[in-house]
Amino acid sequence: MSMLIGLFALSLQDSIGKLLSDHISLWQFQTVRAVFNILFVYLLARWTMQGFSLRPNRLPPVLLRSAFHVAALMFFFGSAPFLTMAEMAGGLYTFPLFVAVLSAVFLGERVGLLRVTAILVGFTGTLFIIRPGTDAFRLVSLLPVAAGLCYAMFIIVTRKLCRDESPVVLTMVSNISILTCGAAAIMILTLINPSAELRQEFPNIMNTWLPMAPWMLLLVIVCTVFNVIGNIGMSKAYQSAEASFLAPFDYTYLVFATFWGFVFWGDVPPALTISGMVMIAASGMFVAWREKQAKERAAAAAV
């Protein structure tokens, strides 16, 4: 239930972020949301933790982790004005497949033939969604996949280099990094002053600070609340059960994202997109199951 509540909240937050992408810039949204996230996390830590410290044990790995987090967010929300929620979610959820590949490369974990096959099936599902070589293909379709790759690196760095860091510290540094990136992009774009044609063609990326109506600010605050709820729910879930057990539930994000896409925009994914999402989910769950088996065999051998 914690996992499902968390994913429901995060999918709704992402959908609201996509809704706002037609009205404010990507940098504006991330900057304002980061301010509220920092405030909420600080107050939450102050109320629930005695004598807490926001200083990382090792700053460089935490900053590296935050850089991949920022990149994943920017790629994901950068695609929002152009893609449906189902397309965005399908691209993002290649991250478990990237994690399996990158774990073999950077962590030396063994990836057998069956897992390699599952990874290939998952990436075939990705091709079903972005459909390269057809009229439906757009370069912007690669942005959620890039977000999935960056999020996989974010997970790898967390697993390898940030195990001894407080989740509150990690969350705080990530949001400070998002705030810094958003503010820097606004200043750079202000200095560059892109042409009116570019701002009109890519309003979400080339604009700096657009007028915000009260309802827009309210929705950003709502995004912050759902972000906190989502992360708390998922953290509680992963503290209570093994990741391999939770893997099938993790893919309900694809269902929730498709549902919100229909509710807000009336989007109904074509059969090929649905097939691709099913392939990605099935391959990801198989990879998680094989990883669980490998850990059990290693534990039995160590006894």
Secondary structure, DSSP 8 states (H G I E B T S, - for coil): -HHHHHHHHHHHHHHHHHHHTTTS-HHHHHHHHHHHHHHHHHHHHHHH-TT-----SSHHHHHHHHHHHHHHHHHHHHTTTTS-HHHHHHHHTTHHHHHHHHHHHHS-----HHHHHHHHHHHHHHHHHH-TTSTT--GGGHHHHHHHHHHHHHHHHHHHH-TTS-HHHHHHHHHHHHHHHHHHHHHHHHHH---HHHHHHSHHHH-------HHHHHHHHHHHHHHHHHHHHHHHHHHHS-HHHHHHHHTHHHHHHHHHHHHHH-----HHHHHHHHHHHHHHHHHHHHHHHHHHHHHHHH-
